[in-house]
Amino acid sequence: MIRSVIIDDYIRQAVAAGVDTILNLGAGLDTRPYRIELPSSLRWIEVDFPHMIELKETRQADEKPGCRLERIKLDLTDRALRRRLFSNVNARAGKILVLTEGVIPYLTNEDVAELADDLRQAKKIGFWITDYFSPEAIRYGEKMRARFMRNAPFRFNPKDWFSLFGEHGWRASEIRYIAEEANRLGRPIPLPFFVLAWIGLKTLFASRARRDRMRKFAAYVLLVPE
C-alpha cells in the first residue's frame, strides 16, 4: 500500500537522523518490527488496548522482530496514564519518533489538541508521523461512512489542519500526498470503477486549483516540534 511506503520511508529517515525509540500509538496490526529492516538496538514500543495486544502476542508468538519490541496495554484516552507513559519513554530514550497511523481521524479536535500538547511535553520526541485528510476528503468520507461504516465515523475535523497542530507546538517538516506518491511510484490506488468514474468526471470539468486540491485529498505528514 502507498501509505506503508510513505511511512516506511519516514521511519528510515528518522532512524538515520538518530532516532533510537519508536512509540507506535494505537499500533493495531502493524508488523513493521518484523517486516522492515531496523537496527537491532532500536526500541519499538507498541501501545494499544489490551485485547489488541493479546491478539498480536498470540498470533506472533513464533515470530522474531528485528529490533527490541515492547508492547504496552493502555487505553490512550486515559490522559493521566498516557502522560505517565510519555514521561517514562522520554526518560529512557535518546530521540523518539511517534507514529499514530489511523488514529487521529477517530479523535475529536479537543482530543487531538490534548494529545499534541502531551507529546510536546516529552522533549526527546523529534518526529511525529500522522494522517492528513483535506476538508473535502473528510466531507466525502462522512457520506461514505454514513452509508457503510456508521460505527467508525471520522471525528477530527478542524477548520485548518496545519494551524491546529501549529498552535500546539508542531509544524509539518514533510508532506507526502497519497495520490502524488501513487503516480510517482506508478502504483495507481485501487478504487471501485464507479469511484474512478466519478473522479474522472470531477477532474474533467474542474479548474486547475480544484484539480490540485483533489490530488491533495490525503497524505501522511512528518511533524517536528516548533
C-alpha positions as CSV (number, residue, x, y, z in Angstrom):
1,M,0.0,0.0,0.0
2,I,1.1,3.5,-0.7
3,R,0.7,4.6,2.9
4,S,3.0,1.8,4.0
5,V,5.7,3.0,1.5
6,I,5.4,6.6,2.8
7,I,5.6,5.7,6.5
8,D,8.4,3.2,6.0
9,D,10.4,5.9,4.3
10,Y,9.7,8.4,7.1
11,I,10.9,5.8,9.7
12,R,14.1,5.1,7.8
13,Q,14.8,8.8,7.6
14,A,14.2,9.2,11.3
15,V,16.4,6.3,12.2
16,A,19.2,7.7,10.0
17,A,18.7,11.0,11.9
18,G,19.4,9.4,15.2
19,V,16.0,8.1,16.4
20,D,16.6,5.2,18.9
21,T,13.0,4.8,20.1
22,I,9.7,4.5,18.1
23,L,6.5,4.9,20.0
24,N,3.6,3.4,18.0
25,L,0.3,4.7,19.5
26,G,-2.8,2.7,18.5
27,A,-0.4,0.1,16.9
28,G,-3.2,-2.2,15.7
29,L,-1.9,-4.9,13.5
30,D,1.2,-3.1,12.4
31,T,4.0,-5.6,11.6
32,R,6.9,-3.2,10.8
33,P,9.2,-4.5,13.6
34,Y,9.1,-7.8,11.7
35,R,8.7,-6.6,8.1
36,I,11.3,-3.8,7.6
37,E,15.0,-3.8,8.3
38,L,15.7,-1.9,11.5
39,P,18.8,-1.6,13.8
40,S,18.7,-4.4,16.4
41,S,19.3,-1.7,19.1
42,L,16.2,0.2,18.1
43,R,13.5,0.2,20.8
44,W,10.0,-0.1,19.3
45,I,7.1,0.3,21.7
46,E,3.6,-0.7,20.6
47,V,0.7,0.8,22.6
48,D,-3.0,-0.4,22.2
49,F,-6.0,-1.7,24.0
50,P,-5.4,-5.0,26.0
51,H,-7.4,-7.2,23.6
52,M,-5.4,-6.0,20.6
53,I,-2.0,-6.5,22.3
54,E,-3.1,-10.0,23.4
55,L,-4.2,-10.9,19.9
56,K,-0.8,-9.8,18.5
57,E,1.1,-11.7,21.2
58,T,-0.8,-14.8,20.4
59,R,-0.5,-14.6,16.6
60,Q,3.1,-13.5,16.5
61,A,4.4,-15.8,19.3
62,D,6.7,-17.7,16.9
63,E,7.9,-14.7,15.0
64,K,11.1,-12.7,15.9
65,P,11.3,-8.9,15.4
66,G,14.3,-7.3,14.0
67,C,14.6,-4.8,16.9
68,R,13.8,-4.5,20.6
69,L,10.0,-4.8,20.6
70,E,7.9,-3.9,23.7
71,R,4.1,-3.9,24.0
72,I,2.0,-1.9,26.4
73,K,-1.6,-2.4,27.2
74,L,-3.2,1.0,27.6
75,D,-6.3,3.0,26.8
76,L,-4.8,6.1,25.2
77,T,-7.9,8.1,26.1
78,D,-6.9,7.9,29.8
79,R,-4.8,11.1,29.8
80,A,-3.1,10.6,33.2
81,L,-1.8,7.1,32.2
82,R,-0.9,8.4,28.8
83,R,1.2,11.3,30.2
84,R,2.9,8.8,32.6
85,L,3.8,6.6,29.6
86,F,5.2,9.5,27.6
87,S,7.3,10.6,30.6
88,N,8.7,7.1,31.2
89,V,9.5,6.6,27.5
90,N,11.1,10.1,27.3
91,A,13.3,9.3,30.4
92,R,14.8,6.2,28.7
93,A,15.2,7.4,25.1
94,G,17.8,9.4,23.2
95,K,15.5,10.6,20.4
96,I,11.9,9.5,19.8
97,L,9.6,9.1,16.7
98,V,5.9,8.8,17.4
99,L,3.6,7.0,15.0
100,T,-0.2,7.5,15.0
101,E,-1.2,5.7,11.9
102,G,-5.0,5.6,11.5
103,V,-5.6,7.1,15.0
104,I,-6.1,10.8,14.7
105,P,-9.1,10.8,12.3
106,Y,-11.2,9.0,15.0
107,L,-10.4,11.5,17.8
108,T,-12.2,14.8,18.4
109,N,-10.5,18.1,17.7
110,E,-10.1,18.6,21.5
111,D,-8.6,15.1,21.9
112,V,-6.0,15.8,19.2
113,A,-5.1,19.1,20.7
114,E,-4.6,17.5,24.1
115,L,-2.5,14.6,22.6
116,A,-0.4,17.2,20.7
117,D,0.2,19.1,24.0
118,D,1.1,15.9,25.8
119,L,3.6,14.7,23.2
120,R,5.1,18.2,23.0
121,Q,6.0,17.9,26.7
122,A,8.2,14.9,26.0
123,K,11.3,16.9,24.9
124,K,13.0,13.9,23.3
125,I,10.3,13.4,20.7
126,G,11.9,14.7,17.5
127,F,9.3,13.4,14.9
128,W,5.6,12.6,14.7
129,I,4.1,10.7,11.8
130,T,0.3,11.1,11.3
131,D,-2.5,11.1,8.8
132,Y,-3.8,14.1,7.0
133,F,-7.2,14.4,5.3
134,S,-8.4,17.5,3.5
135,P,-11.8,19.1,4.3
136,E,-13.1,17.7,1.0
137,A,-11.9,14.2,1.9
138,I,-13.5,14.4,5.3
139,R,-16.8,15.5,3.9
140,Y,-16.8,12.7,1.3
141,G,-15.7,10.2,4.0
142,E,-18.6,11.3,6.2
143,K,-21.0,10.5,3.4
144,M,-19.5,7.1,2.8
145,R,-19.4,6.2,6.5
146,A,-23.0,7.3,6.9
147,R,-23.9,4.5,4.4
148,F,-21.3,1.8,5.1
149,M,-19.4,2.4,8.4
150,R,-21.8,4.0,10.9
151,N,-19.8,2.6,13.8
152,A,-16.5,4.2,12.8
153,P,-17.1,7.9,12.0
154,F,-14.2,10.3,11.4
155,R,-14.4,12.8,14.3
156,F,-11.4,15.0,13.6
157,N,-12.5,18.0,11.5
158,P,-10.5,21.1,12.2
159,K,-11.0,24.3,10.2
160,D,-7.3,24.3,9.4
161,W,-5.4,21.0,10.0
162,F,-1.9,22.5,9.9
163,S,-2.9,25.5,12.1
164,L,-4.3,23.3,14.8
165,F,-1.0,21.4,15.1
166,G,0.9,24.6,14.8
167,E,-1.0,26.1,17.8
168,H,0.1,23.1,19.9
169,G,3.8,23.2,19.0
170,W,4.1,21.1,15.8
171,R,4.9,22.0,12.2
172,A,5.0,19.9,9.1
173,S,8.5,19.1,8.1
174,E,7.4,16.9,5.1
175,I,4.1,16.1,3.5
176,R,3.6,13.2,1.1
177,Y,0.2,13.2,-0.6
178,I,-1.0,9.7,-1.4
179,A,-2.2,10.4,-4.9
180,E,1.0,12.1,-5.9
181,E,3.1,9.2,-4.4
182,A,1.0,6.7,-6.2
183,N,1.7,8.5,-9.5
184,R,5.4,8.8,-8.8
185,L,5.7,5.1,-8.0
186,G,3.5,4.0,-10.9
187,R,1.1,2.3,-8.5
188,P,-2.4,3.6,-9.0
189,I,-4.7,3.5,-6.0
190,P,-7.1,0.5,-6.4
191,L,-10.6,2.0,-6.3
192,P,-14.0,0.7,-7.5
193,F,-15.0,1.6,-11.0
194,F,-17.8,4.0,-10.0
195,V,-15.3,5.9,-7.8
196,L,-12.8,6.2,-10.6
197,A,-15.5,7.3,-13.0
198,W,-16.7,9.9,-10.5
199,I,-13.2,11.2,-10.0
200,G,-12.6,11.3,-13.8
201,L,-15.7,13.4,-14.3
202,K,-14.9,15.8,-11.5
203,T,-11.4,16.2,-12.8
204,L,-12.5,16.7,-16.4
205,F,-14.6,19.8,-15.5
206,A,-12.6,21.1,-12.6
207,S,-10.4,24.2,-12.5
208,R,-6.6,23.8,-12.1
209,A,-7.0,24.9,-8.4
210,R,-9.7,22.3,-7.9
211,R,-7.6,19.5,-9.5
212,D,-4.7,20.4,-7.3
213,R,-7.0,20.1,-4.2
214,M,-8.2,16.7,-5.4
215,R,-4.6,15.5,-5.7
216,K,-4.1,16.5,-2.1
217,F,-7.1,14.8,-0.5
218,A,-5.0,12.6,1.8
219,A,-1.4,12.5,3.0
220,Y,1.0,11.3,5.7
221,V,2.8,14.2,7.4
222,L,6.1,14.2,9.3
223,L,5.7,16.7,12.1
224,V,8.5,18.2,14.1
225,P,8.5,20.3,17.3
226,E,8.4,24.1,16.8
